[in-house]
Amino acid sequence: MRNMVAMLTVHLPYGFSSITLLSVTAAGAQFGPPGYETDLLYIACLVSLAIGRSGPLSVDGFLARRSSDRNSSDL
């Protein structure tokens, strides 16, 4: 919820772009404030994590295989 509030109140005036190059100095590149693209990316990642299932390489998948191996060896 905080991302949505920040996106609408803080980042929306800066536009969609997440990287705005202001200048290049001897110290390096100077970037402006981020736009709302970064917040949309965070929200999309959180939604995909909430909707998606755990895969075979996840900790849940490892524990499920380990549990099923342990149960099948007990038979």
ABEGO torsion letter per residue (X at the ends): XAAAAAAAAAAAAAEABABBBABBBAAEBBBBBBBAAAAAAAAAAAAAAAABBBBAABAAAAAAAAAAAAAAAAX
